[in-house]
Amino acid sequence: MRRFHVFLVLVSGVAGLASYRPLAGASRGAPLTTEQLQVYGDFIESFSKMNFKFVSNRTFPLDLSSVGKDAVCLQGLQLEGTVEPQKAVHSLSPEVLRAYPIHLIGEREESAILTQRDANFAAHGANAADMSSDLGVLVLSEIVFDKTHRFAVLKSVFLCGSHCNSAVVHVLEKVGSRWTATTRRPCSFEVNRANPRS
């Protein structure tokens, strides 16, 4: 375990600097609203049962162009302006983790974790024990609400190395005081994309 931490520190210094690229055209949005924080928190809490350990501390712009306006998951929804979520990024604060044993990580740590996972995959193949027990890094997009604020759309990405990245566009519904992704089917599901944030 100690060797892994030393490896993370070394790789994060080199790989993090080499891979750092600000998102093209992305800008810092206004601070997250209480409602946005609740969506992120409820979403992370619902996925905490999957035992993932890491969440990126930065969102990425939400681009729904691949979903299409006629997608079944969006039927009946009148989305608020989608221009800001296509350009903005935000930093997530520890409050969205709600004391779950999950760590917010930055780009350097993300790069180090993915580099280690790729090294494990190369050394042990798809059956590497830690590949099944560690899902990788969860990264969340910006959020767009419908005009009634009963529904929220966001994209989740699991980064787990070169061989298993996946992305899902979710429609969350506010049921009572909580946001849930179980009342509507996901808009799209993609596996093994080189850049699943796009």
C-alpha positions as CSV (number, residue, x, y, z in Angstrom):
1,M,0.0,0.0,0.0
2,R,2.9,2.3,0.9
3,R,4.4,1.7,-2.6
4,F,1.2,2.7,-4.2
5,H,1.1,6.0,-2.4
6,V,4.8,6.7,-3.3
7,F,3.9,5.8,-6.9
8,L,0.9,8.2,-6.8
9,V,3.1,11.0,-5.6
10,L,5.7,10.5,-8.2
11,V,3.4,9.9,-11.1
12,S,1.1,12.8,-10.1
13,G,4.0,15.2,-10.4
14,V,5.0,14.1,-13.8
15,A,1.8,12.9,-15.5
16,G,-0.3,15.6,-13.9
17,L,1.8,18.3,-15.3
18,A,2.1,16.6,-18.7
19,S,-1.6,16.0,-19.0
20,Y,-3.0,19.2,-17.6
21,R,-5.1,21.0,-20.2
22,P,-7.8,23.4,-19.3
23,L,-11.1,22.5,-21.1
24,A,-11.2,24.4,-24.4
25,G,-13.8,27.2,-24.1
26,A,-14.7,26.3,-20.6
27,S,-15.2,29.1,-18.1
28,R,-15.8,29.3,-14.3
29,G,-19.5,29.5,-13.7
30,A,-21.3,31.4,-10.9
31,P,-21.1,29.5,-7.6
32,L,-23.2,26.4,-7.4
33,T,-26.7,26.9,-6.1
34,T,-28.1,25.0,-3.2
35,E,-30.3,23.1,-5.7
36,Q,-27.3,22.1,-7.8
37,L,-25.4,21.0,-4.7
38,Q,-28.4,18.8,-3.7
39,V,-28.5,17.2,-7.2
40,Y,-24.8,16.3,-7.0
41,G,-25.1,15.1,-3.4
42,D,-28.2,13.0,-4.0
43,F,-26.6,11.5,-7.2
44,I,-23.3,10.7,-5.4
45,E,-25.2,9.2,-2.5
46,S,-27.2,6.9,-4.8
47,F,-24.0,5.7,-6.4
48,S,-22.1,5.2,-3.2
49,K,-23.4,1.7,-3.0
50,M,-21.1,0.8,-5.9
51,N,-18.2,1.4,-3.6
52,F,-16.3,3.8,-5.8
53,K,-13.6,5.7,-4.0
54,F,-12.8,8.8,-6.0
55,V,-14.9,11.7,-7.5
56,S,-13.3,14.5,-9.6
57,N,-13.4,17.8,-7.8
58,R,-14.3,19.5,-11.1
59,T,-17.3,19.3,-13.3
60,F,-17.1,19.4,-17.1
61,P,-19.4,21.1,-19.6
62,L,-22.6,19.3,-20.5
63,D,-23.2,18.9,-24.2
64,L,-26.5,17.2,-25.1
65,S,-26.0,17.3,-28.9
66,S,-25.3,13.6,-29.0
67,V,-28.6,12.8,-27.3
68,G,-30.9,14.6,-29.8
69,K,-34.0,16.7,-29.1
70,D,-36.4,13.8,-29.8
71,A,-34.8,11.4,-27.3
72,V,-37.3,9.4,-25.3
73,C,-35.6,10.4,-22.0
74,L,-36.2,14.1,-22.7
75,Q,-39.8,13.9,-24.0
76,G,-42.1,16.3,-22.2
77,L,-39.2,18.3,-20.8
78,Q,-38.7,21.9,-21.6
79,L,-35.1,22.5,-20.6
80,E,-33.8,25.8,-19.4
81,G,-31.0,27.5,-21.3
82,T,-28.3,25.0,-22.2
83,V,-25.7,27.5,-23.3
84,E,-24.2,28.0,-19.8
85,P,-23.9,24.3,-19.0
86,Q,-22.1,23.8,-22.3
87,K,-19.4,26.3,-21.3
88,A,-19.1,26.4,-17.5
89,V,-17.2,24.2,-15.1
90,H,-17.4,24.2,-11.3
91,S,-15.4,23.0,-8.4
92,L,-17.2,20.5,-6.1
93,S,-16.8,20.9,-2.4
94,P,-16.7,18.1,0.2
95,E,-20.3,18.7,1.2
96,V,-21.5,16.8,-1.9
97,L,-19.9,13.7,-0.4
98,R,-22.1,13.7,2.7
99,A,-19.4,12.0,4.9
100,Y,-19.2,8.9,2.6
101,P,-15.8,7.4,2.4
102,I,-15.2,8.9,-1.0
103,H,-12.3,11.3,-1.9
104,L,-12.5,14.4,-4.0
105,I,-9.5,14.4,-6.3
106,G,-7.9,16.9,-8.7
107,E,-6.5,16.3,-12.2
108,R,-3.1,15.2,-11.0
109,E,-4.5,12.5,-8.7
110,E,-6.9,11.4,-11.4
111,S,-4.0,11.1,-13.9
112,A,-1.9,9.1,-11.4
113,I,-4.8,6.7,-10.6
114,L,-5.6,6.1,-14.2
115,T,-1.9,5.5,-15.1
116,Q,-1.7,3.0,-12.2
117,R,-4.8,1.2,-13.4
118,D,-3.4,1.0,-17.0
119,A,-0.1,-0.4,-15.6
120,N,-2.1,-3.0,-13.5
121,F,-4.1,-3.9,-16.6
122,A,-0.9,-4.3,-18.7
123,A,0.7,-6.5,-16.0
124,H,-2.3,-8.6,-15.0
125,G,-4.9,-8.3,-17.8
126,A,-8.6,-7.8,-17.4
127,N,-8.8,-10.1,-14.3
128,A,-6.7,-7.9,-12.1
129,A,-8.2,-8.1,-8.6
130,D,-8.2,-4.4,-7.9
131,M,-9.9,-3.6,-11.3
132,S,-13.1,-5.2,-10.1
133,S,-13.0,-3.8,-6.6
134,D,-12.2,-0.2,-7.7
135,L,-14.4,1.3,-10.3
136,G,-12.1,4.2,-11.0
137,V,-12.9,7.9,-10.9
138,L,-16.5,9.3,-11.1
139,V,-16.7,12.6,-13.0
140,L,-19.9,14.7,-13.2
141,S,-21.0,17.2,-15.8
142,E,-22.7,20.5,-15.3
143,I,-26.5,20.3,-14.7
144,V,-29.4,21.6,-16.8
145,F,-32.8,21.8,-15.3
146,D,-36.2,21.7,-16.9
147,K,-38.3,24.9,-16.6
148,T,-40.3,23.5,-13.6
149,H,-37.1,22.3,-11.8
150,R,-38.7,18.9,-11.3
151,F,-36.1,17.3,-13.6
152,A,-32.3,17.7,-13.9
153,V,-30.1,16.4,-16.6
154,L,-26.4,15.5,-16.1
155,K,-23.8,13.2,-17.5
156,S,-21.7,10.8,-15.3
157,V,-18.4,9.4,-16.5
158,F,-16.4,6.6,-14.9
159,L,-12.8,6.9,-15.9
160,C,-11.0,3.6,-15.2
161,G,-8.1,3.6,-17.7
162,S,-7.7,3.2,-21.4
163,H,-9.8,0.0,-21.5
164,C,-13.0,0.7,-19.7
165,N,-14.2,4.3,-19.7
166,S,-18.0,4.7,-19.7
167,A,-20.5,7.6,-19.8
168,V,-24.2,7.9,-19.1
169,V,-26.6,10.9,-19.6
170,H,-29.1,10.8,-16.7
171,V,-32.5,12.5,-16.2
172,L,-33.0,12.9,-12.5
173,E,-36.5,13.6,-11.1
174,K,-37.2,15.3,-7.8
175,V,-39.3,13.0,-5.8
176,G,-40.3,14.5,-2.4
177,S,-37.1,16.2,-1.2
178,R,-34.7,14.0,-3.1
179,W,-33.3,13.7,-6.6
180,T,-33.4,10.2,-8.1
181,A,-32.2,8.7,-11.4
182,T,-34.5,5.7,-11.2
183,T,-37.8,7.2,-12.6
184,R,-36.5,7.7,-16.1
185,R,-34.2,5.6,-18.3
186,P,-30.8,7.1,-19.1
187,C,-30.6,9.0,-22.3
188,S,-27.4,7.3,-23.5
189,F,-24.8,4.9,-22.5
190,E,-21.3,4.8,-24.0
191,V,-18.4,2.4,-23.2
192,N,-14.7,2.6,-24.0
193,R,-14.7,6.1,-25.4
194,A,-11.3,7.8,-25.6
195,N,-12.8,11.1,-24.3
196,P,-16.0,10.3,-22.5
197,R,-16.4,13.8,-21.1
198,S,-17.3,15.1,-24.6
